[in-house]
Structures are given as C-alpha cells and as structure tokens.
Amino acid sequence: MSKPPTVGIVSLGCPKALVDSERIITRLRSEGYQLSGSYEGADLVVVNTCGFLDSAKAESLDAIGEAIAENGKVIVTGCLGKEEGLIRASHPKVLEVTGPHQYEAVLSAVHAHLPQAHDPKIDLVPEGGFRLTPRHYAYLKISEGCNNRCSFCIIPSIRGDLASRPANAVLKEAESLVKAGVKELLVISQDTSAYGVDVKYAESKWKDRMVRARFYDLCKELGEFGAKESPIWVRLHYVYPYPHVDEVVGLMAEGKILPYLDIPFQHAAANVLKAMRRPANQDRVLDRIKAWRAICPDLTIRSSFIVGFPGETEEDFETLLDFIEEAEIDRAGCFKYENVEGAPSRDLPDHVDQDEVDERYDRFMEVQTELAHARGQAMIGRNIEVICDGWDEDAEAYACRSKADAPEIDGVVYVGSDNEIAEGTILSVRVTTAEGHELWASA
C-alpha cells in the first residue's frame, strides 16, 4: 500500500474557528488523508486564520509565513481569508486562499494540490469525528454569523449574517459526541441566544418528536443527554442578555445545564455603549442579573470588556469598574481597544491615547484580581463538583475545573488525591486554599 497523503493544520482564533478546523480534518480523514503534528511530517499545511483584530491578523500572517518556511505548501482559510490581497502581498507563495467556514473550498484546494485515491482500508473516522480538544470535552457550534452590527466588530462582514443550524442536526452531533466519550459540551456561536431567529424557530424531527430551533428548546434537549450516574455538563458561551435568557436560567436552577453564562457586556457607560451600537440600559441589565441570581443562586457570569474605546472618559471608565463590582461579574476578560481596519469605530472622534488605554487596562485588571481573590477566599471549605482535565506535572496535582470554569479561559482547581483520577471524571472535592482564580482542593 502506498503511503497516504498527510496534512498538517494550524488553527488560530476563537473556539468557533476551532470547530471549523475540526470539521475540515474530519472530512479529510474520512477521505483517507493522514494528519501530522509537525511541518516536516506533512505533505501540505492548512492554516485556519483569525482576522478579528489587527494583532490577530499579524499573528495569522506570521503563522502563514512560518508554515511556508517550514513546509512550503500552504493553503489559507478562515476569517483573514476575506483579505486575500493582504495575504498574497505578504506571502505570494500561498497555494490558495478561502474564507471562513468554506469547508468545501478548503477540501477542493487540498484535492487539487494533494490528490488522494480512495482506499476503504484507511478511510476510517472515529465516532464523533476528529477534534482538537481533549476527549472529554467538545465545542458544539449551533450557528454561523451574526445579525448585530457593533461598531468595533467586523465579524458580520467576514462571516455574514446569522445562519442557524437545524435543531436535529445540532442534537445529532451532540449525541455523537456524547457516545464518543465527551462529558462536557461547550455551546458556541457568535450570538448564541439569537439561535433560530433567522429561520423563525423552524421545527425539525428529532427521535420521535419535533424540536424548534429556539435557544430554550435546544438547551432543554441538551440538558437531557446526561444521567445521574453519567452526567453531561452543558456550558453556554457568547450569550446576549435577551429577555428569553430568563427561561434558560430556570434550566440551570433545575440542574439541567451548568449555572454559567458567558455574556459579552463590553462596557457599562451609556454613551460608550451607544457608540459601540450595543444595548445601553445599565440599570435594566443589573436588574436582570439580580433576577437571574434569585432564580439560580449558584450562577457564574463571565464577561468581556473593552477599555479605551473612542470617546471613553475617565468617568465612563469608573462607571465600568463600578459595574463589574455591583453586577458581581465572576470572570472578566479585558481587551484594549484596537482600531481595526473596516470597523466603523475607526471613524469615531476622540480616540483615547494609547498610554491612557494601557493605564486603564492595568487598573481594570487590578480590580478584577481583587474581586477574584475575594471570591476564592469565600470558596475555602466548600464542597464543589469538578471535572478532571488531567495530571499537571508542575503543580504535582490533578488539574480540574469547577462548574464556574470554562477550559483555557477561566480558573483551575488543583486536586490532590491518593487515587488516580481519569480525564473526564466528574467528582466532588473540598476546597482547601485559594489564590486568584486558582483553587486547591482534596478529593
């Protein structure tokens, strides 16, 4: 048997791009292509790029250059693929360029530059497809694109308007992942709580019933996958605080899905939110958060914020700091405003001096660190459920996550145990010490 062609993949950017990479390699592997974890072991390299921020564009261009230098045969896809001229100006040796979620175009490019003869002996794909995450958790993308037009964001121009997947297709993929051993499903899209709006919540047949393509209905169905003896964690990301999110918080209170909401608030000052083209009623948001916590006291809220947006005053920034304290934001990511090409915010007046942006970023992180420390101290002595991500050599303990911690972006719970804990095991531990977002516990 001749050696099958081998493809390497470099995946940059957000989890949504990671899912795109997983779909690409699943299709390639099903056709008999082999995968390589190194440039020298690959006959061709696919680079899935990010083009959201200027810094991300620079990282993507660097990754393309490295792949060309180390391998020579490179196909580019992903968000930066919308700017083919920029890519080819920097790297004229690139074989082909495709845009975001253009799976068929990527496959056609691979077929053209690295043909593969069909061989049933090697065209095998594991249940659940190929993934770039550990075996016990997986991202579940429910839609593409976005209908919002935030002034700092170019995602709609890259990925288009909202395009929701049929409910039965999402549930079929989730079922396949669970059968393959996944214990945690991380639901993602650009605007998760808008799921189904574009298709008017169309029904599709799942098992013996019809299920609507609606945020609550999908969450309810996903919450039924686990059982008491074999629980499945369902975690929601990129949720906008629309009124119907209240219903989903009820599912969290019932234990159907994790009491965790990832909501990109971005700011709190009304004039900044207006310039961002985002909802600008802070009091209403605070009232909704209080109502959510009344329904589900264990609710964890993670969010992301931008400092230094054009027109942001010192008073606006102080309003933001007051908001994260009053709203009791449990996990907060902070980004310095970047003047992204193509974003309407480039044309706004009163851009903030970069030194001031840096200073505000540092102050934000100081406040967030203090809040994280206080929350960590309050956890000492509590029994919590965690999922094991594996042994950490540096910590000499098992690296786990609580229900409040999404992989790679939130905190870690280091667990000491005399017994081996397998990856993906969900267990109860007792918190003994805390430092920032890191907890230490005993099994």
Beta strands, then each sheet from edge to edge (+ up, - down):
strand 1: 6-11
strand 2: 34-36
strand 3: 44-49
strand 4: 74-78
strand 5: 96-97
strand 6: 137-141
strand 7: 143-144
strand 8: 163-164
strand 9: 184-188
strand 10: 203-206
strand 11: 209-212
strand 12: 233-236
strand 13: 260-262
strand 14: 300-307
strand 15: 331-336
strand 16: 383-392
strand 17: 397-402
strand 18: 412-416
strand 19: 426-435
strand 20: 438-442
sheet 1: 2+ 1+ 3+ 4+ 5+
sheet 2: 6+ 9+ 12+
sheet 3: 7+ 8-
sheet 4: 10+ 11-
sheet 5: 13+ 14+ 15+
sheet 6: 16+ 17- 18+ 20+ 19- 16+
end
